[in-house]
Amino acid sequence: MNEEPFLDELRAAFEQIDPVPKDVMAAGRSALGWREPNADLAELTDEQNRELAGARSTSGMRLLRFSAPGHTVEVEISGAGQDLALTGRLAPATVADVRLRHPNSAEQSARADETGRFALTAVPEGLVSLVFHLPDASCVVTSWIRL
């Protein structure tokens, strides 16, 4: 039995009755474009908020720790608004190409040095994820977080 004609009619009916909003479709398509096949997902395992000593701002600093099989990513977030700074360390220490993904701004990139340290500046608030391309061609991707 061929179900394709029935499924085509059902799809057309739902497109008329309750169409998917265009921004939802765009987000879904871009999410697929951001996939990193064969990447290890580094999940958020620890988050701390600290006030900056002597600072008049109430923004403070956030410390995040992500864990993946065989890798840890530590990120310090400072600043406020559309001018956040991310400094961090990849462990075990290794050089890596670092890419910051943000749905509402251009991708940024940095290089982790031989100690695993990296820095990104002028990062806007919103959802972000970090992608680390390692020398052995493997990849570590952090879960999405809101800055």
LOTIMAR-898219 format. One line per field, with one value per residue (C-alpha): z, x, y; residue number from 1. Coordinates in steps of 0.5 Angstrom, whole numbers. Layout:
LOTIMAR-898219
z	c(Z, ...)
x	c(X, ...)
y	c(Y, ...)
pos	c(NUM, ...)
//
This chain:
LOTIMAR-898219
z	c(0, -2, 3, 0, -3, 4, 7, 2, 3, 10, 10, 5, 10, 16, 12, 11, 18, 23, 19, 22, 23, 19, 24, 27, 20, 20, 27, 25, 19, 22, 27, 22, 19, 26, 27, 28, 26, 30, 36, 43, 47, 53, 58, 63, 69, 74, 74, 79, 80, 83, 85, 82, 88, 88, 82, 82, 77, 79, 73, 76, 73, 71, 71, 67, 67, 61, 61, 55, 55, 56, 56, 60, 58, 63, 61, 65, 63, 65, 62, 61, 55, 48, 50, 54, 54, 55, 57, 58, 58, 55, 59, 57, 55, 47, 41, 38, 33, 37, 34, 38, 35, 36, 33, 32, 30, 26, 28, 32, 32, 37, 38, 44, 45, 48, 55, 52, 54, 49, 49, 45, 46, 44, 45, 45, 50, 48, 46, 45, 44, 43, 38, 39, 33, 36, 32, 32, 27, 33, 36, 42, 42, 49, 50, 49, 54, 55, 57)
x	c(0, 3, 2, 5, -1, -5, 1, 2, -6, -5, 1, -2, -8, -4, 0, -7, -10, -4, 3, 9, 12, 17, 22, 21, 23, 29, 31, 30, 34, 40, 40, 41, 47, 50, 51, 58, 58, 62, 63, 63, 58, 61, 55, 54, 56, 58, 56, 58, 56, 61, 61, 68, 72, 72, 67, 61, 57, 53, 54, 59, 63, 60, 64, 62, 65, 63, 65, 65, 68, 76, 75, 73, 72, 72, 69, 69, 64, 65, 62, 55, 50, 53, 60, 62, 68, 69, 76, 77, 81, 81, 83, 87, 91, 92, 92, 85, 81, 75, 69, 63, 56, 51, 44, 44, 51, 57, 61, 67, 73, 80, 85, 87, 94, 98, 96, 89, 87, 83, 79, 73, 71, 65, 61, 53, 48, 44, 45, 52, 55, 63, 66, 73, 77, 82, 89, 87, 81, 76, 71, 68, 62, 59, 51, 48, 48, 44, 49)
y	c(0, 7, 12, 18, 21, 21, 24, 29, 31, 31, 35, 40, 41, 42, 47, 51, 50, 51, 53, 53, 60, 62, 64, 57, 54, 59, 57, 49, 50, 54, 49, 43, 47, 48, 41, 38, 30, 26, 31, 30, 34, 38, 38, 44, 41, 47, 54, 60, 67, 72, 79, 82, 85, 93, 93, 98, 94, 89, 84, 80, 74, 67, 61, 55, 48, 43, 36, 31, 24, 26, 33, 39, 46, 52, 59, 65, 71, 78, 84, 86, 87, 87, 87, 80, 77, 70, 67, 60, 53, 47, 41, 37, 42, 43, 48, 48, 52, 55, 58, 61, 60, 65, 65, 73, 75, 73, 67, 69, 65, 64, 60, 56, 56, 50, 51, 50, 58, 62, 69, 72, 79, 83, 77, 79, 77, 71, 64, 61, 55, 54, 49, 46, 43, 39, 37, 30, 32, 31, 36, 38, 42, 45, 45, 52, 57, 64, 69)
pos	c(1, 2, 3, 4, 5, 6, 7, 8, 9, 10, 11, 12, 13, 14, 15, 16, 17, 18, 19, 20, 21, 22, 23, 24, 25, 26, 27, 28, 29, 30, 31, 32, 33, 34, 35, 36, 37, 38, 39, 40, 41, 42, 43, 44, 45, 46, 47, 48, 49, 50, 51, 52, 53, 54, 55, 56, 57, 58, 59, 60, 61, 62, 63, 64, 65, 66, 67, 68, 69, 70, 71, 72, 73, 74, 75, 76, 77, 78, 79, 80, 81, 82, 83, 84, 85, 86, 87, 88, 89, 90, 91, 92, 93, 94, 95, 96, 97, 98, 99, 100, 101, 102, 103, 104, 105, 106, 107, 108, 109, 110, 111, 112, 113, 114, 115, 116, 117, 118, 119, 120, 121, 122, 123, 124, 125, 126, 127, 128, 129, 130, 131, 132, 133, 134, 135, 136, 137, 138, 139, 140, 141, 142, 143, 144, 145, 146, 147)
//
